[in-house]
Amino acid sequence: MIDLSGNIEFLLAFVSAIMGLSVPVMLQVIERVDQRYESTRLAERLKHEPIIIASICCLMSSLFCCTYAIFVHIPSPWDCWLMNNSADLLALTSCIALIVCFLFSCKLILAYYNPEKLQDRILEKYDKAKTEKEKERAFLDWVDLTKALLRSSDREPAFKVYDTLGRAIYKAFEESGDDGVTYPSYLVRGITSINENLCLMQRRPYSINNGNQILKNLISTPVKLSDEGYSLLWNNLQLQLFYDQEDWVHEYWSAAVQNYDLELPKLYEGELTNYEEGKLVTAKDVSRREEQRKRYLEFHISLCASIMRDIKNHLTQIRNLENIEAVQSYIDSIYPNIEKFSFTGISKNKMLDLIISKYVTLCEKKNIKFSVDVKTANLAYVSDSDLSTLMNNLLDNAVEAAERADERFIQVYIFSKGNMHDGLVIKNSCFVPPETENGELKTTKQNKKTHGVGTKSIRKTLKKYDAVYGWKYAENSKIFETDIVFPKKN
C-alpha cells in the first residue's frame, strides 16, 4: 500500500506557498479592479464572488488538514490502511480542491478585467435575481461598469448600455397603474449616474449619436408620466444644462414637441379609442387627457423658461465685464432678441408658444429663417385643439414651400386692430407659384389622397370663430401670404 505520511510535509509547504502568494495577489487584483473601473462596488462584488470565497475557504481548510495530519493525527490501532491514512487523504483532497478553485478564480479575474464579459455576467445575475435587493445590487454594480463601457471604442457595449436602460424604463411603464409610472429607486439612481457620466466624458461616445436617447425613453409613454417621472426628467435635464450640454437638451426638446402631437392627441367623447377595439371615449377619458396635455405642456414651457433664464444670466455676467468693449457691444446687440424669445414674453398663450417653438426648431434644421412678431394679440380665445389644427396646417404648408425656395424664410405676425378684430398673417418664400382648382389650393404632396384636407380643415376651424380666410401670391417677390381676420365679439 502507498504510504502518504512522507508527503504531508510537502503538502504543507505547498499550501503555505500558495497562501503566501495567492492572498496578496488576490488583494492586489481586487484593488486594481477598483482603480480600473473607479468603482468600489465592483471590487466588493469580486470579493464576494462564490468562487473567491470558496478559494479562501479551501486555502484555510488545506492548511488545517495538513497541520492536523502531521501534528495531531493518531494512527489507528487496527491494521487498516484507509483509517491510518484518512488524515493524509483529507489533506490531499483539500489541496486538490484548492488548486481547482484557484484555477477558476483566475478565470473569473480575467473576466472582471474584460468590461464586455463582466457586463454580460452582471446582467445575467440581474435577470435571474429573485428579490428586489438582489436586483438593486446587480443593477447598481452594472451602472458603475457603464463608465468603462461608454468609453469603449467598440459600439456594441455602449449600445447595450442604452438597450438595457431602455428595457428597464419600458418595463416600468408596462407595470405602471392608473396613477402613472413608478420607477425603482435603483433605476432612478442609475439613470442619473449614467447621464452625469456622459456629461463629464471628454470624448463623445458612439452611443450619444442617437440623440439623448435615455431622456427620450422617459417620455416614450407620456400618458403614464407621474410626479416621479417628471421629477426624474427635470433633474436630468437640469444636469445636462449644468454641464453645458445644450445640444442634448435640444435633441430632447425636438422629440418632446413631436410626442405632444403623436402620443397625446386630443380626445373627443363618443369617438372610438385607439387602445381597445370597440370601446368609445368617455367624458372621463377626455378630462384625463386634457389634464395630461396641460401638465406635459406646462412642464416643457417651464423647461424652456429655465433655459432662457440661464442664457440671460450668462449674458448679463458677460455684459458687466468692464475691460472688453467689443464683448459689451456684441451682448447688448443680441440681448433684446433673447429677451423677446423668452417663452414667458412671447404671447402668454401656452399652446401658441409651444407651436412656435416647434417650428423654430424645425426651421433651424431646414435652414429656414423663422421670425415671429406677436404684438397685442395672442389668440387666447381659440381653443388649444383648434389653434393646433390651424397653426400646424398653415405652418406645415409654409415650411414645405420655403424649403424649395432659394431664399428661405417664414414670417408670422399676430396683431390686434383695436376692438374690431385680431389678425394673423403668415408670409413665406415660395419659388413655385401655387396651383389652384375651383378656387382652392392644390396639394403638392406625393400622397394625393390627402388633397385639400389641410385647407378644408383650416376653413372648418375658422368657421367656428366667424374668421375670414384669404391668401395671395406675389409673382415678382416670390412671396406667398396667408391672411386671417378674427372678429372680436363684444
MITIDO-298830 format. One record per residue (C-alpha): residue number from 1; residue in one letter; chain; x, y negated, z negated. Coordinates in steps of 0.1 Angstrom, whole numbers, plus 5000, padded with zeros to 4 digits. Layout:
BEGIN
> NUM,A,A,X,Y,Z
...
! end
This chain:
BEGIN
> 1,M,A,5000,5000,5000
> 2,I,A,5011,4964,5006
> 3,D,A,5024,4946,4976
> 4,L,A,5013,4909,4977
> 5,S,A,5028,4898,4945
> 6,G,A,5061,4888,4961
> 7,N,A,5044,4865,4985
> 8,I,A,5025,4844,4959
> 9,E,A,5054,4821,4952
> 10,F,A,5055,4814,4989
> 11,L,A,5018,4807,4990
> 12,L,A,5021,4783,4960
> 13,A,A,5049,4765,4978
> 14,F,A,5028,4763,5009
> 15,V,A,4998,4749,4991
> 16,S,A,5019,4724,4973
> 17,A,A,5034,4712,5005
> 18,I,A,5000,4709,5022
> 19,M,A,4986,4690,4992
> 20,G,A,5017,4667,4991
> 21,L,A,5014,4659,5028
> 22,S,A,4977,4660,5037
> 23,V,A,4963,4639,5009
> 24,P,A,4984,4608,5015
> 25,V,A,4980,4613,5053
> 26,M,A,4942,4616,5049
> 27,L,A,4941,4584,5028
> 28,Q,A,4962,4566,5053
> 29,V,A,4940,4577,5082
> 30,I,A,4908,4566,5063
> 31,E,A,4925,4532,5057
> 32,R,A,4933,4529,5094
> 33,V,A,4896,4536,5103
> 34,D,A,4887,4507,5080
> 35,Q,A,4912,4485,5099
> 36,R,A,4903,4498,5134
> 37,Y,A,4866,4490,5131
> 38,E,A,4868,4463,5104
> 39,S,A,4843,4484,5085
> 40,T,A,4844,4498,5050
> 41,R,A,4812,4516,5058
> 42,L,A,4828,4538,5084
> 43,A,A,4858,4545,5061
> 44,E,A,4834,4556,5034
> 45,R,A,4815,4577,5059
> 46,L,A,4847,4595,5068
> 47,K,A,4855,4601,5031
> 48,H,A,4821,4617,5026
> 49,E,A,4821,4639,5057
> 50,P,A,4814,4675,5045
> 51,I,A,4845,4689,5062
> 52,I,A,4867,4663,5045
> 53,I,A,4852,4672,5011
> 54,A,A,4855,4709,5019
> 55,S,A,4892,4704,5028
> 56,I,A,4899,4688,4994
> 57,C,A,4879,4715,4976
> 58,C,A,4899,4742,4994
> 59,L,A,4931,4725,4986
> 60,M,A,4923,4724,4949
> 61,S,A,4909,4759,4950
> 62,S,A,4941,4773,4967
> 63,L,A,4963,4757,4942
> 64,F,A,4943,4771,4913
> 65,C,A,4941,4806,4928
> 66,C,A,4979,4807,4935
> 67,T,A,4987,4794,4900
> 68,Y,A,4963,4819,4884
> 69,A,A,4978,4848,4904
> 70,I,A,5014,4840,4893
> 71,F,A,5010,4829,4857
> 72,V,A,4976,4842,4844
> 73,H,A,4965,4873,4862
> 74,I,A,4969,4905,4841
> 75,P,A,4972,4938,4862
> 76,S,A,4945,4963,4858
> 77,P,A,4952,4993,4835
> 78,W,A,4938,5016,4862
> 79,D,A,4957,5026,4892
> 80,C,A,4936,5006,4917
> 81,W,A,4953,4985,4944
> 82,L,A,4923,4963,4950
> 83,M,A,4919,4954,4914
> 84,N,A,4957,4949,4909
> 85,N,A,4959,4926,4939
> 86,S,A,4925,4908,4935
> 87,A,A,4940,4875,4924
> 88,D,A,4966,4877,4952
> 89,L,A,4938,4884,4978
> 90,L,A,4918,4855,4964
> 91,A,A,4948,4832,4967
> 92,L,A,4954,4843,5003
> 93,T,A,4917,4838,5013
> 94,S,A,4916,4803,4998
> 95,C,A,4948,4794,5017
> 96,I,A,4933,4807,5050
> 97,A,A,4901,4786,5043
> 98,L,A,4923,4756,5036
> 99,I,A,4941,4760,5070
> 100,V,A,4907,4763,5088
> 101,C,A,4893,4733,5070
> 102,F,A,4924,4713,5077
> 103,L,A,4922,4720,5115
> 104,F,A,4885,4710,5116
> 105,S,A,4894,4678,5096
> 106,C,A,4920,4669,5122
> 107,K,A,4893,4674,5149
> 108,L,A,4869,4651,5130
> 109,I,A,4895,4624,5125
> 110,L,A,4902,4624,5162
> 111,A,A,4865,4619,5169
> 112,Y,A,4865,4590,5144
> 113,Y,A,4892,4573,5165
> 114,N,A,4871,4575,5196
> 115,P,A,4843,4550,5194
> 116,E,A,4821,4566,5221
> 117,K,A,4823,4601,5204
> 118,L,A,4817,4585,5170
> 119,Q,A,4786,4567,5183
> 120,D,A,4772,4600,5196
> 121,R,A,4779,4616,5162
> 122,I,A,4763,4589,5142
> 123,L,A,4732,4585,5164
> 124,E,A,4727,4623,5163
> 125,K,A,4727,4621,5125
> 126,Y,A,4702,4591,5127
> 127,D,A,4678,4611,5149
> 128,K,A,4679,4641,5126
> 129,A,A,4676,4621,5094
> 130,K,A,4646,4632,5073
> 131,T,A,4644,4604,5048
> 132,E,A,4645,4566,5052
> 133,K,A,4676,4564,5031
> 134,E,A,4695,4587,5054
> 135,K,A,4682,4568,5084
> 136,E,A,4693,4535,5069
> 137,R,A,4728,4547,5061
> 138,A,A,4733,4562,5096
> 139,F,A,4719,4531,5114
> 140,L,A,4740,4506,5094
> 141,D,A,4771,4527,5100
> 142,W,A,4763,4526,5137
> 143,V,A,4758,4488,5135
> 144,D,A,4793,4484,5121
> 145,L,A,4807,4505,5150
> 146,T,A,4789,4484,5177
> 147,K,A,4815,4457,5174
> 148,A,A,4841,4480,5189
> 149,L,A,4816,4494,5215
> 150,L,A,4807,4459,5228
> 151,R,A,4844,4451,5232
> 152,S,A,4849,4482,5253
> 153,S,A,4859,4478,5289
> 154,D,A,4836,4506,5297
> 155,R,A,4800,4497,5304
> 156,E,A,4783,4528,5292
> 157,P,A,4790,4525,5254
> 158,A,A,4778,4489,5255
> 159,F,A,4746,4497,5274
> 160,K,A,4739,4525,5249
> 161,V,A,4740,4499,5221
> 162,Y,A,4713,4479,5239
> 163,D,A,4693,4510,5247
> 164,T,A,4694,4522,5211
> 165,L,A,4683,4488,5197
> 166,G,A,4655,4486,5223
> 167,R,A,4642,4521,5214
> 168,A,A,4642,4512,5177
> 169,I,A,4623,4479,5184
> 170,Y,A,4597,4496,5208
> 171,K,A,4592,4524,5182
> 172,A,A,4584,4497,5156
> 173,F,A,4558,4481,5180
> 174,E,A,4543,4516,5187
> 175,E,A,4539,4523,5149
> 176,S,A,4525,4489,5141
> 177,G,A,4489,4484,5129
> 178,D,A,4464,4456,5133
> 179,D,A,4485,4433,5110
> 180,G,A,4513,4433,5135
> 181,V,A,4548,4448,5137
> 182,T,A,4568,4456,5106
> 183,Y,A,4605,4463,5110
> 184,P,A,4625,4485,5087
> 185,S,A,4649,4464,5066
> 186,Y,A,4679,4481,5081
> 187,L,A,4668,4473,5117
> 188,V,A,4664,4436,5108
> 189,R,A,4700,4436,5094
> 190,G,A,4712,4455,5124
> 191,I,A,4697,4431,5150
> 192,T,A,4711,4401,5132
> 193,S,A,4745,4416,5127
> 194,I,A,4749,4426,5163
> 195,N,A,4736,4393,5175
> 196,E,A,4761,4374,5154
> 197,N,A,4790,4397,5166
> 198,L,A,4780,4389,5202
> 199,C,A,4780,4352,5194
> 200,L,A,4815,4354,5179
> 201,M,A,4831,4375,5206
> 202,Q,A,4857,4357,5227
> 203,R,A,4852,4378,5258
> 204,R,A,4817,4380,5273
> 205,P,A,4808,4418,5272
> 206,Y,A,4794,4435,5303
> 207,S,A,4761,4442,5284
> 208,I,A,4754,4405,5278
> 209,N,A,4748,4400,5316
> 210,N,A,4713,4414,5310
> 211,G,A,4704,4380,5296
> 212,N,A,4698,4381,5258
> 213,Q,A,4680,4414,5261
> 214,I,A,4679,4420,5223
> 215,L,A,4657,4390,5216
> 216,K,A,4637,4396,5248
> 217,N,A,4628,4430,5234
> 218,L,A,4615,4413,5203
> 219,I,A,4588,4396,5224
> 220,S,A,4581,4426,5247
> 221,T,A,4547,4431,5230
> 222,P,A,4537,4396,5218
> 223,V,A,4502,4406,5208
> 224,K,A,4517,4426,5179
> 225,L,A,4541,4398,5167
> 226,S,A,4537,4392,5129
> 227,D,A,4551,4367,5105
> 228,E,A,4580,4390,5100
> 229,G,A,4585,4393,5138
> 230,Y,A,4585,4356,5143
> 231,S,A,4608,4351,5114
> 232,L,A,4634,4376,5128
> 233,L,A,4631,4359,5162
> 234,W,A,4636,4324,5148
> 235,N,A,4666,4333,5126
> 236,N,A,4684,4349,5155
> 237,L,A,4677,4321,5180
> 238,Q,A,4690,4296,5154
> 239,L,A,4720,4318,5150
> 240,Q,A,4727,4316,5188
> 241,L,A,4723,4278,5187
> 242,F,A,4746,4276,5157
> 243,Y,A,4773,4293,5177
> 244,D,A,4767,4272,5208
> 245,Q,A,4752,4300,5229
> 246,E,A,4726,4277,5246
> 247,D,A,4727,4297,5278
> 248,W,A,4715,4328,5260
> 249,V,A,4686,4308,5244
> 250,H,A,4678,4295,5279
> 251,E,A,4675,4331,5292
> 252,Y,A,4652,4340,5263
> 253,W,A,4631,4309,5270
> 254,S,A,4626,4318,5306
> 255,A,A,4613,4353,5296
> 256,A,A,4591,4338,5268
> 257,V,A,4574,4315,5293
> 258,Q,A,4567,4343,5317
> 259,N,A,4554,4365,5288
> 260,Y,A,4528,4339,5279
> 261,D,A,4510,4343,5312
> 262,L,A,4517,4381,5316
> 263,E,A,4514,4395,5281
> 264,L,A,4489,4371,5265
> 265,P,A,4464,4363,5292
> 266,K,A,4432,4346,5281
> 267,L,A,4403,4370,5274
> 268,Y,A,4366,4364,5282
> 269,E,A,4338,4380,5264
> 270,G,A,4320,4407,5283
> 271,E,A,4348,4415,5308
> 272,L,A,4365,4449,5310
> 273,T,A,4396,4454,5288
> 274,N,A,4429,4465,5303
> 275,Y,A,4439,4488,5275
> 276,E,A,4408,4510,5272
> 277,E,A,4387,4522,5301
> 278,G,A,4351,4513,5300
> 279,K,A,4354,4490,5269
> 280,L,A,4342,4454,5270
> 281,V,A,4359,4424,5255
> 282,T,A,4341,4413,5223
> 283,A,A,4339,4378,5207
> 284,K,A,4363,4391,5180
> 285,D,A,4388,4401,5207
> 286,V,A,4385,4366,5223
> 287,S,A,4390,4349,5189
> 288,R,A,4420,4371,5181
> 289,R,A,4437,4365,5214
> 290,E,A,4432,4327,5211
> 291,E,A,4449,4328,5177
> 292,Q,A,4478,4349,5192
> 293,R,A,4482,4325,5221
> 294,K,A,4482,4295,5198
> 295,R,A,4507,4310,5175
> 296,Y,A,4530,4320,5203
> 297,L,A,4528,4286,5219
> 298,E,A,4535,4267,5186
> 299,F,A,4565,4289,5179
> 300,H,A,4582,4281,5212
> 301,I,A,4573,4244,5211
> 302,S,A,4590,4243,5177
> 303,L,A,4620,4261,5192
> 304,C,A,4622,4235,5219
> 305,A,A,4619,4207,5195
> 306,S,A,4647,4223,5174
> 307,I,A,4670,4225,5205
> 308,M,A,4663,4189,5214
> 309,R,A,4668,4177,5179
> 310,D,A,4702,4194,5177
> 311,I,A,4712,4178,5211
> 312,K,A,4702,4144,5199
> 313,N,A,4721,4148,5167
> 314,H,A,4753,4157,5186
> 315,L,A,4749,4128,5209
> 316,T,A,4743,4104,5181
> 317,Q,A,4776,4115,5165
> 318,I,A,4794,4110,5198
> 319,R,A,4778,4077,5204
> 320,N,A,4790,4064,5170
> 321,L,A,4827,4071,5179
> 322,E,A,4845,4038,5177
> 323,N,A,4875,4041,5200
> 324,I,A,4862,4057,5232
> 325,E,A,4841,4031,5250
> 326,A,A,4837,4054,5280
> 327,V,A,4820,4080,5259
> 328,Q,A,4797,4055,5243
> 329,S,A,4787,4042,5277
> 330,Y,A,4780,4076,5290
> 331,I,A,4760,4088,5260
> 332,D,A,4740,4055,5260
> 333,S,A,4730,4062,5296
> 334,I,A,4718,4097,5291
> 335,Y,A,4703,4094,5256
> 336,P,A,4670,4079,5268
> 337,N,A,4665,4108,5291
> 338,I,A,4670,4133,5263
> 339,E,A,4646,4113,5242
> 340,K,A,4620,4114,5269
> 341,F,A,4622,4151,5274
> 342,S,A,4618,4160,5238
> 343,F,A,4586,4181,5237
> 344,T,A,4572,4161,5208
> 345,G,A,4573,4130,5230
> 346,I,A,4562,4142,5265
> 347,S,A,4525,4145,5262
> 348,K,A,4514,4158,5228
> 349,N,A,4494,4184,5247
> 350,K,A,4510,4217,5238
> 351,M,A,4497,4236,5268
> 352,L,A,4508,4209,5292
> 353,D,A,4542,4207,5275
> 354,L,A,4547,4245,5279
> 355,I,A,4537,4244,5316
> 356,I,A,4561,4215,5323
> 357,S,A,4589,4234,5305
> 358,K,A,4582,4265,5326
> 359,Y,A,4586,4246,5359
> 360,V,A,4616,4226,5346
> 361,T,A,4634,4259,5341
> 362,L,A,4621,4274,5374
> 363,C,A,4631,4243,5395
> 364,E,A,4665,4242,5379
> 365,K,A,4671,4278,5390
> 366,K,A,4659,4270,5425
> 367,N,A,4679,4238,5427
> 368,I,A,4648,4216,5429
> 369,K,A,4648,4182,5413
> 370,F,A,4619,4181,5390
> 371,S,A,4607,4149,5373
> 372,V,A,4577,4142,5351
> 373,D,A,4561,4108,5342
> 374,V,A,4533,4111,5315
> 375,K,A,4522,4077,5306
> 376,T,A,4489,4071,5289
> 377,A,A,4470,4104,5296
> 378,N,A,4477,4140,5287
> 379,L,A,4445,4157,5299
> 380,A,A,4438,4169,5264
> 381,Y,A,4401,4173,5272
> 382,V,A,4409,4200,5297
> 383,S,A,4408,4235,5281
> 384,D,A,4441,4254,5279
> 385,S,A,4429,4281,5303
> 386,D,A,4416,4255,5329
> 387,L,A,4448,4234,5326
> 388,S,A,4469,4265,5330
> 389,T,A,4450,4276,5362
> 390,L,A,4451,4241,5376
> 391,M,A,4487,4232,5370
> 392,N,A,4501,4267,5378
> 393,N,A,4484,4268,5412
> 394,L,A,4494,4232,5421
> 395,L,A,4530,4236,5410
> 396,D,A,4534,4270,5425
> 397,N,A,4524,4256,5458
> 398,A,A,4548,4226,5453
> 399,V,A,4577,4249,5445
> 400,E,A,4570,4271,5475
> 401,A,A,4571,4241,5498
> 402,A,A,4600,4223,5482
> 403,E,A,4624,4252,5482
> 404,R,A,4621,4253,5521
> 405,A,A,4630,4217,5524
> 406,D,A,4664,4201,5530
> 407,E,A,4658,4176,5502
> 408,R,A,4642,4195,5473
> 409,F,A,4621,4176,5448
> 410,I,A,4588,4176,5429
> 411,Q,A,4574,4146,5411
> 412,V,A,4545,4148,5386
> 413,Y,A,4526,4117,5374
> 414,I,A,4498,4117,5348
> 415,F,A,4483,4084,5340
> 416,S,A,4452,4066,5328
> 417,K,A,4432,4038,5345
> 418,G,A,4416,4020,5316
> 419,N,A,4383,4035,5306
> 420,M,A,4374,4046,5341
> 421,H,A,4395,4077,5349
> 422,D,A,4427,4096,5345
> 423,G,A,4449,4105,5374
> 424,L,A,4471,4135,5383
> 425,V,A,4495,4130,5412
> 426,I,A,4520,4157,5424
> 427,K,A,4544,4148,5452
> 428,N,A,4568,4173,5467
> 429,S,A,4592,4176,5497
> 430,C,A,4576,4196,5524
> 431,F,A,4597,4202,5556
> 432,V,A,4569,4222,5574
> 433,P,A,4536,4204,5579
> 434,P,A,4507,4222,5561
> 435,E,A,4483,4242,5582
> 436,T,A,4445,4238,5577
> 437,E,A,4414,4258,5585
> 438,N,A,4380,4243,5581
> 439,G,A,4394,4215,5560
> 440,E,A,4412,4239,5536
> 441,L,A,4449,4245,5533
> 442,K,A,4460,4278,5549
> 443,T,A,4484,4300,5529
> 444,T,A,4519,4306,5540
> 445,K,A,4524,4336,5517
> 446,Q,A,4530,4370,5533
> 447,N,A,4501,4385,5513
> 448,K,A,4472,4372,5533
> 449,K,A,4447,4389,5510
> 450,T,A,4452,4360,5486
> 451,H,A,4445,4335,5513
> 452,G,A,4426,4305,5499
> 453,V,A,4424,4319,5464
> 454,G,A,4445,4292,5449
> 455,T,A,4426,4263,5465
> 456,K,A,4393,4278,5456
> 457,S,A,4404,4283,5420
> 458,I,A,4415,4247,5418
> 459,R,A,4382,4234,5432
> 460,K,A,4362,4257,5408
> 461,T,A,4382,4244,5378
> 462,L,A,4379,4208,5387
> 463,K,A,4342,4211,5393
> 464,K,A,4337,4216,5355
> 465,Y,A,4351,4181,5349
> 466,D,A,4335,4164,5379
> 467,A,A,4370,4157,5391
> 468,V,A,4378,4146,5427
> 469,Y,A,4405,4165,5446
> 470,G,A,4424,4154,5476
> 471,W,A,4457,4158,5495
> 472,K,A,4477,4141,5522
> 473,Y,A,4509,4147,5541
> 474,A,A,4533,4120,5554
> 475,E,A,4549,4133,5586
> 476,N,A,4577,4106,5586
> 477,S,A,4589,4111,5550
> 478,K,A,4580,4149,5549
> 479,I,A,4562,4144,5515
> 480,F,A,4531,4163,5505
> 481,E,A,4509,4146,5479
> 482,T,A,4481,4160,5458
> 483,D,A,4457,4135,5441
> 484,I,A,4432,4144,5414
> 485,V,A,4409,4119,5396
> 486,F,A,4393,4129,5363
> 487,P,A,4364,4105,5354
> 488,K,A,4362,4095,5318
> 489,K,A,4329,4103,5300
> 490,N,A,4316,4079,5275
! end
